[in-house]
Amino acid sequence: MRLSRAASWFLLAFGVWSWFIWVSFVRNLWKDGSGLAFDAAGDPTAYFWVHLLLAVASFLLGTAVGVIGLLGVRALRRESRTEAGA
C-alpha cells in the first residue's frame, strides 16, 4: 500500500504530537497534588494507574502511527530520488 505525501506527514506529525501530549500528561500526573493520583500516604491511587496505562497505550500507538508515517515519508523521498536520477 502506498501512502500519499499528505497522509505520510499527517501520520508522522500525529505520532510526534501524541508523544508530546502524553509526556506532558504523565509529568503532570506525577506531580499531582490534588489527591487524585496519590493518596495522603503518597501511594498511587487507581486513578494514577488507569491514567498511566492510558498513557503507555498512547505512547505505543503514537509510536506505531509515527513509524508508519516515517516509513511513508522515506519511501516517497526514495521514490523521488529514483525518478530524478532516471
Z-matrix of the N, CA and C atoms (Angstrom, degrees):
N
C 1 1.435
C 2 1.525 1 108.86
N 3 1.305 2 116.36 1 136.28
C 4 1.459 3 122.06 2 177.46
C 5 1.518 4 109.71 3 -103.70
N 6 1.307 5 115.02 4 137.70
C 7 1.457 6 121.16 5 175.89
C 8 1.519 7 108.97 6 -100.59
N 9 1.305 8 115.70 7 144.85
C 10 1.460 9 118.89 8 175.22
C 11 1.527 10 108.94 9 -72.59
N 12 1.308 11 115.19 10 165.48
C 13 1.464 12 120.19 11 178.38
C 14 1.537 13 110.31 12 -60.14
N 15 1.337 14 116.27 13 -44.63
C 16 1.467 15 120.44 14 -179.07
C 17 1.531 16 111.16 15 -63.26
N 18 1.321 17 116.95 16 -43.21
C 19 1.469 18 120.39 17 -179.53
C 20 1.528 19 110.49 18 -65.70
N 21 1.313 20 117.27 19 -41.45
C 22 1.463 21 121.08 20 179.62
C 23 1.524 22 111.06 21 -61.31
N 24 1.322 23 116.31 22 -48.04
C 25 1.466 24 120.08 23 180.00
C 26 1.528 25 111.63 24 -66.41
N 27 1.334 26 116.74 25 -37.17
C 28 1.463 27 120.24 26 177.94
C 29 1.523 28 110.65 27 -62.49
N 30 1.328 29 117.24 28 -45.97
C 31 1.466 30 120.58 29 -179.68
C 32 1.526 31 111.20 30 -64.28
N 33 1.319 32 116.47 31 -40.91
C 34 1.463 33 120.27 32 177.75
C 35 1.532 34 110.44 33 -63.59
N 36 1.324 35 116.64 34 -45.78
C 37 1.472 36 120.65 35 179.12
C 38 1.529 37 110.70 36 -63.62
N 39 1.334 38 117.24 37 -38.59
C 40 1.462 39 120.04 38 178.94
C 41 1.526 40 110.94 39 -63.68
N 42 1.328 41 116.98 40 -40.89
C 43 1.470 42 120.30 41 178.16
C 44 1.519 43 111.78 42 -62.30
N 45 1.325 44 116.98 43 -43.41
C 46 1.468 45 121.07 44 178.31
C 47 1.521 46 109.84 45 -65.82
N 48 1.328 47 117.23 46 -45.26
C 49 1.465 48 122.15 47 179.40
C 50 1.527 49 110.54 48 -59.54
N 51 1.319 50 116.83 49 -42.97
C 52 1.456 51 121.18 50 -179.73
C 53 1.524 52 110.67 51 -59.73
N 54 1.315 53 117.49 52 -44.88
C 55 1.457 54 120.39 53 178.65
C 56 1.524 55 110.78 54 -64.09
N 57 1.316 56 117.49 55 -43.85
C 58 1.460 57 120.75 56 -179.21
C 59 1.528 58 111.03 57 -60.10
N 60 1.328 59 116.20 58 -48.58
C 61 1.462 60 121.15 59 -177.46
C 62 1.523 61 111.50 60 -64.54
N 63 1.322 62 116.90 61 -47.39
C 64 1.462 63 119.12 62 -174.27
C 65 1.526 64 112.89 63 -75.62
N 66 1.322 65 118.45 64 -29.47
C 67 1.471 66 119.80 65 173.89
C 68 1.519 67 108.82 66 -65.19
N 69 1.334 68 116.58 67 -42.88
C 70 1.470 69 120.29 68 176.72
C 71 1.529 70 110.62 69 -61.25
N 72 1.315 71 116.83 70 -42.46
C 73 1.460 72 120.72 71 -179.49
C 74 1.531 73 111.30 72 -62.99
N 75 1.323 74 117.33 73 -46.26
C 76 1.469 75 120.58 74 -179.53
C 77 1.524 76 110.45 75 -63.87
N 78 1.333 77 116.72 76 -39.28
C 79 1.461 78 120.21 77 176.96
C 80 1.539 79 110.38 78 -59.90
N 81 1.322 80 115.73 79 -45.04
C 82 1.469 81 119.78 80 178.81
C 83 1.524 82 111.78 81 -68.26
N 84 1.318 83 116.64 82 -37.31
C 85 1.463 84 120.90 83 177.97
C 86 1.529 85 109.98 84 -62.21
N 87 1.328 86 115.76 85 -42.48
C 88 1.461 87 121.13 86 -177.88
C 89 1.534 88 111.40 87 -64.87
N 90 1.340 89 116.39 88 -34.06
C 91 1.464 90 121.08 89 -178.12
C 92 1.533 91 112.58 90 -91.64
N 93 1.323 92 117.94 91 6.10
C 94 1.463 93 121.82 92 -174.21
C 95 1.530 94 111.54 93 -56.52
N 96 1.318 95 115.04 94 128.17
C 97 1.451 96 120.04 95 178.25
C 98 1.524 97 112.50 96 -115.59
N 99 1.327 98 116.31 97 7.02
C 100 1.464 99 120.21 98 -175.61
C 101 1.523 100 113.20 99 -81.63
N 102 1.312 101 117.29 100 -13.61
C 103 1.456 102 120.19 101 -177.36
C 104 1.518 103 113.82 102 96.53
N 105 1.327 104 117.04 103 -1.99
C 106 1.464 105 119.43 104 178.24
C 107 1.530 106 111.58 105 -77.38
N 108 1.322 107 117.11 106 -46.87
C 109 1.461 108 120.87 107 -174.83
C 110 1.526 109 112.63 108 -83.14
N 111 1.322 110 116.52 109 -31.33
C 112 1.467 111 120.55 110 -177.98
C 113 1.525 112 108.95 111 -132.74
N 114 1.321 113 116.00 112 139.36
C 115 1.468 114 119.44 113 179.10
C 116 1.533 115 109.88 114 -80.68
N 117 1.312 116 116.19 115 -175.55
C 118 1.464 117 121.13 116 -176.15
C 119 1.528 118 112.40 117 -62.28
N 120 1.335 119 117.06 118 -28.48
C 121 1.467 120 120.77 119 179.14
C 122 1.526 121 112.24 120 -82.28
N 123 1.340 122 116.50 121 -5.97
C 124 1.457 123 120.26 122 -179.58
C 125 1.513 124 114.01 123 90.03
N 126 1.334 125 116.67 124 8.09
C 127 1.460 126 120.66 125 178.80
C 128 1.526 127 110.48 126 -86.31
N 129 1.351 128 116.99 127 145.26
C 130 1.469 129 119.90 128 178.96
C 131 1.531 130 111.24 129 -63.87
N 132 1.316 131 116.11 130 142.41
C 133 1.464 132 122.17 131 178.30
C 134 1.525 133 109.81 132 -97.61
N 135 1.331 134 115.62 133 174.95
C 136 1.466 135 120.44 134 176.54
C 137 1.529 136 110.28 135 -60.52
N 138 1.325 137 117.63 136 -36.43
C 139 1.470 138 122.59 137 177.08
C 140 1.529 139 109.91 138 -56.25
N 141 1.325 140 116.45 139 -45.77
C 142 1.466 141 121.39 140 179.03
C 143 1.523 142 111.00 141 -59.88
N 144 1.324 143 117.12 142 -50.10
C 145 1.464 144 120.85 143 -175.70
C 146 1.527 145 111.99 144 -65.52
N 147 1.317 146 117.24 145 -40.43
C 148 1.472 147 120.19 146 179.17
C 149 1.531 148 110.18 147 -63.94
N 150 1.318 149 116.39 148 -44.82
C 151 1.460 150 119.42 149 -177.45
C 152 1.526 151 111.65 150 -73.36
N 153 1.306 152 117.06 151 -30.63
C 154 1.462 153 119.52 152 174.13
C 155 1.536 154 110.15 153 -66.68
N 156 1.325 155 116.63 154 -40.95
C 157 1.468 156 120.87 155 176.70
C 158 1.531 157 110.82 156 -62.83
N 159 1.321 158 117.09 157 -42.08
C 160 1.473 159 120.41 158 176.20
C 161 1.529 160 110.93 159 -60.57
N 162 1.315 161 116.57 160 -42.00
C 163 1.462 162 120.45 161 179.97
C 164 1.522 163 111.22 162 -64.78
N 165 1.322 164 117.30 163 -43.88
C 166 1.472 165 120.47 164 179.39
C 167 1.529 166 110.55 165 -62.68
N 168 1.335 167 116.86 166 -44.13
C 169 1.467 168 120.29 167 177.40
C 170 1.525 169 110.57 168 -60.97
N 171 1.321 170 117.04 169 -40.30
C 172 1.465 171 120.69 170 179.17
C 173 1.521 172 111.55 171 -68.74
N 174 1.341 173 117.74 172 -35.65
C 175 1.466 174 120.48 173 174.55
C 176 1.525 175 110.16 174 -60.19
N 177 1.330 176 116.30 175 -46.43
C 178 1.458 177 120.66 176 -178.36
C 179 1.525 178 111.59 177 -65.18
N 180 1.324 179 116.91 178 -45.73
C 181 1.465 180 120.23 179 179.50
C 182 1.527 181 111.17 180 -67.48
N 183 1.322 182 116.87 181 -41.48
C 184 1.468 183 120.21 182 177.93
C 185 1.517 184 111.24 183 -62.55
N 186 1.322 185 116.56 184 -38.76
C 187 1.461 186 120.45 185 177.59
C 188 1.527 187 110.62 186 -64.78
N 189 1.333 188 116.89 187 -45.65
C 190 1.470 189 120.41 188 179.99
C 191 1.528 190 111.24 189 -61.80
N 192 1.323 191 116.69 190 -45.26
C 193 1.464 192 120.73 191 179.64
C 194 1.529 193 110.05 192 -64.62
N 195 1.319 194 116.90 193 -43.27
C 196 1.467 195 120.58 194 178.34
C 197 1.514 196 113.09 195 -62.78
N 198 1.321 197 117.20 196 -39.53
C 199 1.469 198 120.76 197 178.43
C 200 1.527 199 110.34 198 -65.66
N 201 1.320 200 117.68 199 -40.45
C 202 1.473 201 120.60 200 176.86
C 203 1.523 202 109.49 201 -61.25
N 204 1.322 203 117.03 202 -44.23
C 205 1.463 204 120.63 203 177.36
C 206 1.517 205 111.93 204 -62.57
N 207 1.329 206 117.29 205 -43.60
C 208 1.463 207 121.58 206 179.29
C 209 1.528 208 110.82 207 -62.22
N 210 1.319 209 116.92 208 -43.43
C 211 1.464 210 120.04 209 177.68
C 212 1.532 211 111.22 210 -62.12
N 213 1.331 212 115.96 211 -38.20
C 214 1.461 213 119.88 212 177.60
C 215 1.510 214 111.76 213 -65.18
N 216 1.328 215 118.06 214 -43.81
C 217 1.469 216 122.29 215 178.89
C 218 1.524 217 109.99 216 -63.40
N 219 1.324 218 116.27 217 -45.07
C 220 1.474 219 119.50 218 -179.99
C 221 1.518 220 111.71 219 -63.73
N 222 1.331 221 117.24 220 -39.37
C 223 1.469 222 120.52 221 178.59
C 224 1.526 223 110.67 222 -64.76
N 225 1.315 224 117.19 223 -40.67
C 226 1.463 225 120.50 224 178.46
C 227 1.527 226 111.08 225 -64.78
N 228 1.312 227 117.30 226 -40.22
C 229 1.473 228 120.67 227 178.16
C 230 1.522 229 111.14 228 -65.72
N 231 1.340 230 116.00 229 -42.38
C 232 1.465 231 119.99 230 177.89
C 233 1.523 232 110.53 231 -62.25
N 234 1.327 233 115.35 232 -41.34
C 235 1.458 234 120.94 233 179.85
C 236 1.525 235 110.92 234 -64.60
N 237 1.326 236 117.94 235 -42.25
C 238 1.456 237 120.32 236 -179.19
C 239 1.533 238 111.27 237 -68.60
N 240 1.348 239 117.73 238 -34.04
C 241 1.469 240 120.37 239 175.71
C 242 1.517 241 111.21 240 -66.46
N 243 1.336 242 115.61 241 -39.28
C 244 1.465 243 119.80 242 -179.87
C 245 1.522 244 109.99 243 -65.96
N 246 1.329 245 117.41 244 -41.62
C 247 1.458 246 121.11 245 179.12
C 248 1.524 247 111.49 246 -67.47
N 249 1.320 248 117.36 247 -35.99
C 250 1.460 249 121.45 248 179.87
C 251 1.526 250 111.11 249 -69.31
N 252 1.319 251 116.46 250 -33.04
C 253 1.456 252 120.86 251 -179.22
C 254 1.520 253 112.96 252 -79.60
N 255 1.318 254 117.92 253 -18.37
C 256 1.472 255 121.04 254 -176.67
C 257 1.503 256 112.60 255 -84.54
